[in-house]
Amino acid sequence: MNWTTPADLKKQLERLWKKGTLPNALITKTCLFPLTLPLRTPGASDITQRLHAVRDWTEIFNAMRHIRLIRHTVKNRVQGTQTLPHKVVIETLEDALALLGKHDTARQILALHAMTAEKAPFLLPWLAQNALTAYRHAPEWERLLTLTVWMRENPAPGIYLRQVDLPGIHTKFIECNKTILSKLFQHALPKHAVNETCSGIDQFEPRYGFRTKPLRIRFRILDRALSPFPTCAHPDITLDSESFAALPLMGCRIFIVENESCFLAFPYLKNALVIFGGGYCWDVLKPALWLQKCSIYYWGDIDTHGFRILDHLRAILPRTHSFLMDEPTLLAYSAFWDKEPSPVRHPLSRLTSSEQSVFTALQTDLFGQNLRLEQERIHFSDLRKILDSLVQP
């Protein structure tokens, strides 16, 4: 039997609750009621074959509280005319809350509304559309309001999250509530105080005008003549992007590698330094305009992501040369081939013809499915040979 049960009715109401329709109606007083819900009812054949079950089903609905039944008649040749429930009417929001057992929750939502009206009335339009979201944050709602009010009074504050000094609010609280704070800030702040070019939780700070952790560049000096430390010939240095941009290294040779062990073991060379790349974060190099006057060499894995990283790098430094990322190197190390977990499938626009040939071969599985050759598998002696051919002292 597929007849509607009281549990089915409650599920329909539960969907309206989870969707936010009923919680929002607590605040907006929207005229949802009386709410009519259809029933899947017994048919004529059910009356003939299962009359006792039909009567039991009818009595269950007759006994239900907080609903009004609309009935209809079903004619049956054997049992005669039967009057059965056809639809259910829920007259008021109070009835719906009673059926769902949500009276306590409703009282909490109304208390949150009252608190918002007192402390941050500008958020009332948002709350009217997001009552359930507010309820899910009920324990911290007062602190969320406090922080939102402060942000409205201090848009784009230009400080670190750690510097926000409000009662009951600390860095971890803000970090753990970025999602809901983003929703509140978006509604509360003027447009000029929101950086629309930044999106997502990872860009919460720049989007709402907080200072962010400085981007950092790690590099090794390969020529002792370039070292800023008299007693340390080849230092391993990490600088923020702004400090790196101020270095007086115009005209030197820059090698960029992806693997840390390759970075640490990179040979010493005159008038050169090596940068630890570590992925796609090339924006860190943008402020260093002196790099445009340097010879740039990039060495990454021979796989689709290695070429994609190279492609991204050329958007910042278009004259970058690749090395040890060619077909002869790939084929010479076939014993060390591995599988790339999720290859890049889209085209790249900044590769040379020889690089494009290898990239296409990898994309089309010419030499093997999802093939990759990681740079740390290449012999150190081959690195020395290629450096001798690339650069002269």
Secondary structure, DSSP 8 states (H G I E B T S, - for coil): -----HHHHHHHHHHHHHTTHHHHHHHH-----SEEEE-----HHHHHH-HHHHHHHHHHHHH-SS-EEEEEEE--TTT--EEEEEEEEE--HHHHHHHHT-HHHHHHHHHHHHHHHHH-GGGHHHHHH-HHHHHHTGGGHHHHHHHHHHHHHSSS--S-GGG--BTTB-HHHHHHTHHHHHHHHHHHS-GGGS-TT--SGGGHHHHTT------EEEEEE-SGGG-SSTT-SS-EEEEEHHHHHT---TT-EEEEES-HHHHHH----TTEEEEE--SS-GGGGTT-GGGGGSEEEEE--BSHHHHHHHHHHHHH-TT-EE-S-SHHHHHHTGGG-EE-SS---S--SS--HHHHHHHHHHHTTSSSTTEEB-GGGS-HHHHHHHHHHH---
